[in-house]
């Protein structure tokens, strides 16, 4: 089993973790409803992607007339 011979310095540890930063996703306006949506994803508010409705969005609150 691999065991380190020496302690890893803070600088080397930081160099290794330099690519772990979080980034905000790119957003663009939906061509159908103009809400901001993530690029290459279906719109979370209207469900359209590529000029077609790909996801049917349920209305908020749900149906109160349960059987």
C-alpha positions as CSV (number, residue, x, y, z in Angstrom):
1,X,0.0,0.0,0.0
2,X,1.3,3.4,-0.9
3,X,2.4,5.5,2.1
4,X,3.8,9.0,1.8
5,X,7.4,9.4,3.0
6,X,7.1,13.1,3.6
7,X,4.4,15.6,4.6
8,X,2.8,17.4,1.6
9,X,3.4,21.2,1.9
10,X,0.6,23.7,1.8
11,X,1.8,25.0,-1.6
12,X,1.8,21.5,-3.2
13,X,-1.6,20.8,-1.6
14,X,-2.9,24.0,-3.0
15,X,-1.4,23.3,-6.5
16,X,-3.2,19.9,-6.5
17,X,-6.5,21.5,-5.5
18,X,-6.2,24.4,-7.9
19,X,-8.8,22.9,-10.3
20,X,-11.4,22.2,-7.6
21,X,-13.0,25.7,-7.5
22,X,-16.7,26.0,-8.1
23,X,-17.8,28.0,-11.1
24,X,-21.2,29.5,-11.9
25,X,-22.9,27.7,-14.9
26,X,-23.4,29.7,-18.1
27,X,-26.9,31.1,-18.4
28,X,-28.9,32.3,-21.4
29,X,-32.4,33.5,-21.9
30,X,-34.9,30.9,-23.0
31,X,-36.1,31.7,-26.5
32,X,-39.6,30.6,-25.6
33,X,-40.3,32.3,-22.2
34,X,-37.3,34.5,-21.8
35,X,-36.4,33.1,-18.3
36,X,-32.7,32.5,-17.7
37,X,-31.8,28.9,-18.2
38,X,-28.6,26.8,-18.2
39,X,-27.0,26.4,-21.6
40,X,-27.8,23.0,-23.4
41,X,-30.5,22.2,-20.8
42,X,-34.3,22.3,-21.0
43,X,-35.8,25.4,-19.5
44,X,-36.9,24.7,-15.9
45,X,-39.9,27.1,-16.1
46,X,-41.5,26.2,-19.4
47,X,-39.8,22.8,-20.4
48,X,-38.8,23.8,-23.9
49,X,-35.5,22.9,-25.6
50,X,-34.5,23.3,-29.2
51,X,-37.9,24.7,-30.3
52,X,-39.9,21.8,-28.8
53,X,-41.6,21.1,-25.5
54,X,-39.4,18.3,-24.1
55,X,-40.5,18.3,-20.5
56,X,-44.0,18.8,-19.3
57,X,-43.9,21.1,-16.3
58,X,-46.5,20.5,-13.5
59,X,-48.2,23.6,-12.0
60,X,-47.0,24.6,-8.6
61,X,-49.1,23.6,-5.6
62,X,-50.2,20.3,-6.9
63,X,-53.7,18.9,-7.3
64,X,-55.9,19.3,-4.2
65,X,-58.7,17.1,-5.5
66,X,-57.1,13.7,-4.5
67,X,-59.4,10.7,-4.9
